[in-house]
């Protein structure tokens, strides 16, 4: 493999293919290097560890996710519908990705244990879009005023974590998860409503 600006991307693509087939635990850096036609030592110039490759995989997955979240946040729909669409998309997207490539779940599990700060960063990025939807809903008069919007978005994420990473927390089918998500969203939206009676 020649050393070009694309080398890192080629390594990542080779790693993704191998991990999808054999799993994270059964994949070694030397095997990834061999797939790329380079020495095992040379691969470390681009990724310091296999864990760094796993994080790069997750970042690529999240980049697509964030693009859709940003689109949902900007849509000209009522804020309650956008909140439903936001969490519904997260559930469907992640659930389907893991159903299509079961070995990817192993990457998510490793990152959740070994790189908790990465997950915190991910949640913070998702909150940017949630806060935008909440602020729009308050301005439109459909959501009650919230003293700490960022904190409210964080609490929503905590309440809905099972649906953001479904196979990490549950063995339910997608239809059952969607039914539960709809019910939880009904409760959350009732509490956010401008008509809600707050003690």
Backbone as CSV, one residue per row, in Angstrom:
resi,resn,N_x,N_y,N_z,CA_x,CA_y,CA_z,C_x,C_y,C_z
1,UNK,0.847,-1.184,0.000,0.000,0.000,0.000,0.887,1.239,0.000
2,UNK,0.660,2.152,-0.926,1.452,3.374,-0.967,0.969,4.339,0.102
3,UNK,1.895,5.166,0.568,1.536,6.112,1.631,0.940,7.361,1.008
4,UNK,-0.361,7.464,1.008,-1.087,8.600,0.454,-2.015,9.124,1.527
5,UNK,-2.625,10.289,1.282,-3.610,10.778,2.261,-4.763,9.797,2.488
6,UNK,-4.939,8.847,1.564,-6.024,7.879,1.699,-5.628,6.648,2.501
7,UNK,-4.374,6.552,2.907,-3.906,5.338,3.583,-4.700,5.054,4.857
8,UNK,-4.907,6.082,5.645,-5.666,5.892,6.891,-7.072,5.366,6.590
9,UNK,-7.711,5.923,5.566,-9.050,5.479,5.186,-9.030,4.034,4.690
10,UNK,-8.003,3.662,3.947,-7.897,2.289,3.449,-7.708,1.304,4.597
11,UNK,-6.916,1.702,5.579,-6.735,0.860,6.767,-8.065,0.694,7.487
12,UNK,-8.777,1.797,7.645,-10.061,1.750,8.344,-11.048,0.851,7.606
13,UNK,-11.110,0.962,6.304,-12.025,0.126,5.517,-11.674,-1.354,5.642
14,UNK,-10.375,-1.663,5.607,-9.940,-3.055,5.759,-10.299,-3.573,7.151
15,UNK,-10.101,-2.733,8.164,-10.423,-3.122,9.541,-11.915,-3.375,9.698
16,UNK,-12.719,-2.496,9.121,-14.176,-2.655,9.209,-14.596,-3.990,8.602
17,UNK,-14.081,-4.302,7.437,-14.440,-5.565,6.774,-14.042,-6.773,7.621
18,UNK,-12.847,-6.725,8.180,-12.380,-7.861,8.986,-13.189,-7.972,10.282
19,UNK,-13.449,-6.850,10.931,-14.202,-6.880,12.189,-15.636,-7.336,11.943
20,UNK,-16.245,-6.891,10.855,-17.601,-7.342,10.518,-17.654,-8.857,10.351
21,UNK,-16.572,-9.425,9.813,-16.552,-10.868,9.534,-16.155,-11.705,10.748
22,UNK,-15.073,-11.273,11.438,-14.529,-12.084,12.522,-14.848,-11.557,13.921
23,UNK,-15.233,-10.302,14.015,-15.470,-9.699,15.318,-14.252,-8.941,15.798
24,UNK,-14.482,-8.035,16.736,-13.410,-7.176,17.254,-12.352,-7.996,17.997
25,UNK,-12.795,-8.890,18.865,-11.874,-9.668,19.691,-10.968,-10.580,18.892
26,UNK,-11.439,-11.075,17.764,-10.656,-12.027,16.962,-9.882,-11.348,15.841
27,UNK,-9.888,-10.037,15.820,-9.141,-9.285,14.810,-7.873,-8.726,15.432
28,UNK,-6.759,-8.863,14.729,-5.491,-8.320,15.221,-4.995,-7.226,14.282
29,UNK,-4.132,-6.393,14.817,-3.546,-5.325,14.007,-2.703,-5.912,12.874
30,UNK,-2.010,-7.024,13.131,-1.176,-7.624,12.089,-2.034,-8.155,10.941
31,UNK,-3.228,-8.684,11.265,-4.130,-9.159,10.205,-4.651,-7.994,9.370
32,UNK,-4.977,-6.891,10.024,-5.434,-5.703,9.292,-4.317,-5.198,8.384
33,UNK,-3.087,-5.171,8.927,-1.942,-4.728,8.132,-1.756,-5.626,6.914
34,UNK,-1.869,-6.927,7.107,-1.719,-7.877,5.998,-2.781,-7.630,4.932
35,UNK,-4.014,-7.375,5.363,-5.096,-7.085,4.417,-4.788,-5.838,3.589
36,UNK,-4.010,-4.927,4.170,-3.670,-3.671,3.498,-2.358,-3.760,2.716
37,UNK,-1.663,-4.907,2.826,-0.395,-5.059,2.140,0.709,-4.218,2.749
38,UNK,0.676,-4.051,4.048,1.706,-3.264,4.729,2.203,-4.015,5.947
39,UNK,3.294,-3.568,6.514,3.847,-4.228,7.694,3.015,-3.889,8.927
40,UNK,3.061,-4.809,9.898,2.315,-4.574,11.145,2.820,-3.321,11.840
41,UNK,4.130,-3.096,11.797,4.691,-1.903,12.433,4.225,-0.621,11.777
42,UNK,4.044,-0.652,10.474,3.672,0.552,9.730,2.255,1.013,10.047
43,UNK,1.387,0.066,10.363,-0.021,0.426,10.618,-0.155,1.319,11.858
44,UNK,0.801,1.165,12.793,0.752,1.955,14.027,1.087,3.431,13.789
45,UNK,1.582,3.753,12.619,1.807,5.160,12.279,0.478,5.873,12.040
46,UNK,-0.566,5.093,11.756,-1.874,5.665,11.442,-2.886,5.469,12.573
47,UNK,-2.798,4.335,13.265,-3.677,4.051,14.403,-2.821,3.478,15.532
48,UNK,-2.841,4.114,16.680,-1.998,3.692,17.797,-2.412,2.337,18.366
49,UNK,-3.682,1.971,18.183,-4.175,0.700,18.731,-5.438,0.270,17.995
50,UNK,-5.818,-0.951,18.245,-7.065,-1.464,17.666,-8.262,-0.683,18.218
51,UNK,-8.142,-0.248,19.455,-9.202,0.550,20.070,-9.396,1.870,19.320
52,UNK,-8.305,2.454,18.842,-8.405,3.682,18.049,-9.129,3.424,16.730
53,UNK,-8.919,2.246,16.164,-9.650,1.880,14.944,-11.136,1.740,15.248
54,UNK,-11.460,1.111,16.376,-12.866,0.955,16.771,-13.533,2.323,16.945
55,UNK,-12.810,3.254,17.564,-13.366,4.592,17.747,-13.562,5.294,16.408
56,UNK,-12.612,5.118,15.494,-12.748,5.720,14.159,-13.962,5.148,13.430
57,UNK,-14.215,3.845,13.600,-15.410,3.226,13.011,-16.674,3.887,13.554
58,UNK,-16.705,4.060,14.884,-17.880,4.642,15.522,-18.062,6.098,15.102
59,UNK,-16.966,6.827,14.954,-17.067,8.224,14.533,-17.654,8.335,13.126
60,UNK,-17.268,7.428,12.256,-17.815,7.442,10.896,-19.316,7.148,10.923
61,UNK,-19.719,6.163,11.722,-21.130,5.826,11.879,-21.900,7.027,12.422
62,UNK,-21.327,7.690,13.417,-21.997,8.825,14.051,-22.098,10.036,13.136
63,UNK,-21.129,10.217,12.253,-21.164,11.371,11.346,-22.431,11.336,10.491
64,UNK,-22.786,10.161,10.008,-24.023,10.010,9.225,-25.250,10.258,10.099
65,UNK,-25.178,9.756,11.316,-26.277,9.926,12.269,-26.511,11.401,12.572
66,UNK,-25.428,12.137,12.856,-25.544,13.549,13.196,-26.114,14.364,12.036
67,UNK,-25.760,13.983,10.828,-26.275,14.702,9.666,-27.803,14.595,9.616
68,UNK,-28.318,13.408,9.883,-29.776,13.232,9.888,-30.402,13.941,11.079
69,UNK,-29.767,13.866,12.248,-30.287,14.574,13.417,-30.390,16.079,13.138
70,UNK,-29.366,16.623,12.507,-29.381,18.054,12.182,-30.534,18.378,11.244
71,UNK,-30.794,17.503,10.274,-31.913,17.705,9.337,-33.255,17.662,10.062
72,UNK,-33.398,16.703,10.976,-34.643,16.585,11.744,-34.860,17.845,12.578
73,UNK,-33.789,18.333,13.208,-33.899,19.526,14.066,-34.324,20.752,13.272
74,UNK,-33.962,20.813,11.981,-34.279,21.987,11.148,-35.624,21.881,10.421
75,UNK,-36.243,20.726,10.443,-37.485,20.538,9.680,-38.580,21.493,10.132
76,UNK,-39.468,21.809,9.205,-40.594,22.701,9.508,-41.796,21.884,9.979
77,UNK,-41.578,21.143,11.036,-42.634,20.344,11.658,-42.786,20.823,13.089
78,UNK,-43.937,20.568,13.714,-44.068,20.920,15.130,-42.975,20.232,15.961
79,UNK,-42.502,20.921,16.974,-41.420,20.401,17.807,-41.722,19.017,18.402
80,UNK,-42.955,18.745,18.876,-43.217,17.404,19.411,-42.983,16.302,18.377
81,UNK,-43.360,16.556,17.124,-43.148,15.556,16.081,-41.667,15.385,15.787
82,UNK,-40.925,16.490,15.821,-39.482,16.393,15.582,-38.790,15.592,16.691
83,UNK,-39.254,15.765,17.939,-38.669,14.975,19.028,-38.933,13.487,18.812
84,UNK,-40.163,13.171,18.421,-40.487,11.766,18.127,-39.614,11.241,16.988
85,UNK,-39.491,12.025,15.923,-38.695,11.607,14.766,-37.233,11.412,15.158
86,UNK,-36.721,12.288,16.011,-35.327,12.226,16.453,-35.032,10.883,17.120
87,UNK,-35.828,10.545,18.127,-35.566,9.311,18.863,-35.948,8.068,18.062
88,UNK,-36.962,8.189,17.231,-37.360,7.067,16.384,-36.249,6.743,15.381
89,UNK,-35.663,7.782,14.796,-34.579,7.557,13.847,-33.385,6.904,14.539
90,UNK,-33.008,7.408,15.722,-31.883,6.826,16.451,-32.087,5.351,16.723
91,UNK,-33.295,4.982,17.153,-33.623,3.581,17.410,-33.490,2.759,16.138
92,UNK,-34.169,3.183,15.087,-34.167,2.409,13.843,-32.774,2.278,13.243
93,UNK,-32.043,3.383,13.210,-30.729,3.408,12.573,-29.751,2.467,13.277
94,UNK,-29.670,2.583,14.593,-28.724,1.765,15.346,-29.161,0.306,15.373
95,UNK,-30.451,0.072,15.598,-30.953,-1.302,15.639,-30.662,-2.015,14.317
96,UNK,-30.969,-1.357,13.215,-30.788,-1.984,11.905,-29.317,-2.207,11.588
97,UNK,-28.465,-1.257,11.954,-27.025,-1.410,11.701,-26.485,-2.648,12.403
98,UNK,-26.925,-2.867,13.641,-26.435,-4.024,14.404,-27.086,-5.309,13.908
99,UNK,-28.338,-5.252,13.484,-28.977,-6.434,12.905,-28.277,-6.849,11.618
100,UNK,-27.886,-5.861,10.814,-27.215,-6.145,9.537,-25.802,-6.675,9.745
101,UNK,-25.127,-6.158,10.762,-23.737,-6.541,11.048,-23.603,-6.794,12.542
102,UNK,-23.945,-8.001,12.975,-24.007,-8.317,14.406,-22.685,-8.096,15.131
103,UNK,-21.561,-8.273,14.441,-20.250,-8.131,15.089,-19.971,-6.676,15.508
104,UNK,-20.710,-5.733,14.927,-20.515,-4.323,15.273,-20.896,-4.065,16.735
105,UNK,-21.800,-4.862,17.263,-22.202,-4.708,18.661,-20.995,-4.863,19.589
106,UNK,-20.082,-5.748,19.216,-18.879,-5.969,20.012,-18.038,-4.689,20.086
107,UNK,-17.982,-3.950,18.983,-17.248,-2.684,18.954,-17.894,-1.693,19.922
108,UNK,-19.228,-1.609,19.888,-19.950,-0.697,20.780,-19.714,-1.060,22.244
109,UNK,-19.721,-2.358,22.541,-19.508,-2.804,23.925,-18.102,-2.452,24.405
110,UNK,-17.104,-2.669,23.550,-15.720,-2.357,23.913,-15.555,-0.858,24.140
111,UNK,-16.106,-0.056,23.249,-15.986,1.395,23.401,-16.688,1.896,24.657
112,UNK,-17.849,1.318,24.976,-18.571,1.773,26.168,-17.762,1.496,27.433
113,UNK,-16.966,0.426,27.424,-16.147,0.095,28.588,-14.809,0.821,28.580
114,UNK,-14.168,0.860,27.419,-12.797,1.363,27.336,-12.686,2.860,27.020
115,UNK,-13.717,3.418,26.391,-13.672,4.837,26.012,-14.957,5.557,26.431
116,UNK,-15.238,5.600,27.736,-16.473,6.256,28.184,-16.545,7.729,27.787
117,UNK,-15.400,8.390,27.678,-15.410,9.800,27.285,-15.911,9.968,25.849
118,UNK,-15.651,8.978,25.022,-16.156,9.024,23.651,-17.680,9.024,23.655
119,UNK,-18.277,8.176,24.497,-19.735,8.127,24.586,-20.297,9.422,25.165
120,UNK,-19.587,10.007,26.124,-20.027,11.299,26.675,-20.019,12.375,25.597
121,UNK,-18.986,12.364,24.778,-18.882,13.316,23.673,-20.031,13.124,22.675
122,UNK,-20.338,11.868,22.411,-21.439,11.547,21.495,-22.766,12.071,22.032
123,UNK,-23.020,11.839,23.312,-24.262,12.312,23.919,-24.334,13.842,23.900
124,UNK,-23.197,14.495,24.132,-23.163,15.968,24.105,-23.497,16.492,22.716
125,UNK,-22.984,15.839,21.681,-23.285,16.269,20.316,-24.768,16.092,19.997
126,UNK,-25.338,14.991,20.416,-26.760,14.755,20.171,-27.625,15.766,20.914
127,UNK,-27.156,16.200,22.087,-27.918,17.198,22.859,-28.020,18.525,22.131
128,UNK,-27.053,18.849,21.304,-27.103,20.100,20.536,-28.401,20.156,19.733
129,UNK,-28.748,19.053,19.094,-29.947,19.006,18.259,-31.212,18.951,19.115
130,UNK,-31.134,18.228,20.229,-32.287,18.169,21.134,-32.605,19.543,21.703
131,UNK,-31.577,20.271,22.109,-31.774,21.615,22.655,-32.417,22.521,21.614
132,UNK,-31.983,22.403,20.377,-32.577,23.213,19.300,-34.076,22.942,19.165
133,UNK,-34.461,21.674,19.210,-35.879,21.324,19.092,-36.658,21.836,20.308
134,UNK,-36.095,21.664,21.498,-36.765,22.141,22.712,-36.951,23.661,22.672
135,UNK,-35.906,24.374,22.277,-36.011,25.842,22.196,-37.059,26.271,21.184
136,UNK,-37.128,25.585,20.039,-38.153,25.889,19.027,-39.553,25.669,19.592
137,UNK,-39.709,24.568,20.339,-41.013,24.258,20.919,-41.446,25.270,21.960
138,UNK,-40.496,25.764,22.739,-40.796,26.794,23.750,-41.186,28.095,23.058
139,UNK,-40.415,28.481,22.030,-40.736,29.710,21.285,-42.110,29.628,20.629
140,UNK,-42.462,28.448,20.150,-43.755,28.267,19.478,-44.912,28.155,20.472
141,UNK,-44.591,28.024,21.758,-45.634,27.942,22.777,-46.231,26.560,22.961
142,UNK,-45.611,25.520,22.355,-46.142,24.163,22.526,-45.475,23.448,23.700
143,UNK,-44.259,23.880,24.066,-43.575,23.351,25.246,-43.562,24.425,26.329
144,UNK,-43.673,23.993,27.572,-43.598,24.936,28.681,-42.172,25.447,28.814
145,UNK,-41.986,26.626,29.383,-40.626,27.145,29.590,-39.831,26.200,30.499
146,UNK,-38.571,26.007,30.171,-37.682,25.154,30.963,-36.535,26.011,31.491
147,UNK,-36.267,25.898,32.780,-35.204,26.720,33.377,-33.830,26.335,32.854
148,UNK,-33.600,25.035,32.708,-32.296,24.547,32.258,-32.523,23.591,31.078
149,UNK,-32.526,24.142,29.888,-32.859,23.355,28.690,-31.826,22.259,28.446
150,UNK,-30.558,22.598,28.566,-29.494,21.606,28.330,-29.641,20.423,29.286
151,UNK,-29.935,20.726,30.532,-30.112,19.675,31.534,-31.346,18.831,31.228
152,UNK,-32.411,19.489,30.778,-33.623,18.756,30.403,-33.341,17.797,29.246
153,UNK,-32.539,18.244,28.268,-32.169,17.382,27.143,-31.353,16.188,27.635
154,UNK,-30.479,16.428,28.592,-29.670,15.349,29.174,-30.556,14.321,29.865
155,UNK,-31.562,14.803,30.603,-32.470,13.887,31.299,-33.284,13.066,30.300
156,UNK,-33.675,13.702,29.186,-34.398,12.963,28.148,-33.530,11.840,27.592
157,UNK,-32.260,12.132,27.348,-31.353,11.104,26.847,-31.247,9.942,27.842
158,UNK,-31.152,10.279,29.121,-31.044,9.238,30.145,-32.293,8.357,30.150
159,UNK,-33.452,8.995,30.028,-34.712,8.249,30.052,-34.868,7.351,28.830
160,UNK,-34.225,7.736,27.728,-34.405,7.019,26.465,-33.169,6.244,26.024
161,UNK,-32.198,6.060,26.919,-30.942,5.396,26.570,-31.159,4.001,25.988
162,UNK,-32.128,3.291,26.509,-32.421,1.937,26.022,-32.730,1.929,24.535
163,UNK,-33.329,3.002,24.052,-33.740,3.056,22.649,-32.638,3.605,21.751
164,UNK,-31.661,4.285,22.338,-30.548,4.817,21.544,-29.537,3.715,21.228
165,UNK,-29.343,2.803,22.173,-28.427,1.669,21.988,-29.185,0.383,22.305
166,UNK,-30.183,0.038,21.476,-31.134,-1.018,21.837,-30.522,-2.376,22.158
167,UNK,-29.602,-2.864,21.343,-29.068,-4.205,21.593,-28.079,-4.254,22.745
168,UNK,-27.609,-3.091,23.209,-26.758,-3.081,24.400,-27.587,-3.272,25.665
169,UNK,-28.856,-2.872,25.610,-29.699,-2.877,26.808,-30.872,-3.857,26.755
170,UNK,-31.142,-4.425,25.606,-32.374,-5.197,25.473,-32.252,-6.273,24.403
171,UNK,-33.099,-7.280,24.512,-33.188,-8.317,23.476,-34.569,-8.284,22.824
172,UNK,-35.273,-7.170,22.969,-36.603,-7.052,22.385,-36.521,-6.864,20.874
173,UNK,-37.589,-7.239,20.196,-37.671,-7.025,18.753,-37.907,-5.538,18.486
174,UNK,-37.664,-5.122,17.250,-37.849,-3.716,16.902,-39.300,-3.256,17.109
175,UNK,-40.315,-4.040,16.693,-41.700,-3.584,16.938,-42.003,-3.374,18.432
176,UNK,-41.471,-4.246,19.289,-41.716,-4.086,20.728,-40.987,-2.854,21.267
177,UNK,-39.783,-2.625,20.779,-39.048,-1.433,21.203,-39.758,-0.161,20.743
178,UNK,-40.289,-0.185,19.516,-41.011,0.990,19.005,-42.257,1.263,19.837
179,UNK,-42.955,0.205,20.237,-44.147,0.370,21.086,-43.767,1.025,22.408
180,UNK,-42.679,0.549,23.023,-42.222,1.141,24.282,-41.784,2.587,24.089
181,UNK,-41.046,2.840,22.998,-40.584,4.198,22.738,-41.765,5.152,22.569
182,UNK,-42.780,4.730,21.838,-43.975,5.567,21.663,-44.609,5.907,23.013
183,UNK,-44.685,4.911,23.891,-45.276,5.135,25.211,-44.465,6.089,26.059
184,UNK,-43.147,5.928,26.045,-42.278,6.817,26.822,-42.339,8.236,26.258
185,UNK,-42.366,8.353,24.926,-42.465,9.675,24.314,-43.790,10.347,24.670
186,UNK,-44.875,9.594,24.735,-46.159,10.160,25.154,-46.036,10.801,26.531
187,UNK,-45.372,10.097,27.448,-45.205,10.614,28.810,-44.309,11.858,28.824
188,UNK,-43.197,11.802,28.109,-42.280,12.942,28.075,-42.933,14.177,27.464
189,UNK,-43.638,13.974,26.364,-44.274,15.114,25.693,-45.406,15.694,26.532
190,UNK,-46.090,14.844,27.278,-47.131,15.334,28.192,-46.493,16.253,29.251
191,UNK,-45.323,15.852,29.750,-44.635,16.658,30.752,-44.066,17.955,30.184
192,UNK,-43.704,17.933,28.895,-43.156,19.142,28.249,-44.235,20.104,27.781
193,UNK,-45.449,19.611,27.656,-46.525,20.411,27.084,-46.718,21.731,27.825
194,UNK,-47.059,22.755,27.058,-47.331,24.077,27.657,-48.495,24.013,28.622
195,UNK,-49.367,23.013,28.470,-50.536,22.856,29.350,-50.224,22.023,30.588
196,UNK,-49.008,21.492,30.680,-48.668,20.612,31.803,-48.695,21.385,33.113
197,UNK,-49.253,20.747,34.116,-49.262,21.339,35.459,-48.015,20.859,36.191
198,UNK,-47.103,21.798,36.442,-45.836,21.446,37.080,-45.864,21.921,38.520
199,UNK,-45.521,21.022,39.488,-45.561,21.438,40.899,-44.555,22.524,41.202
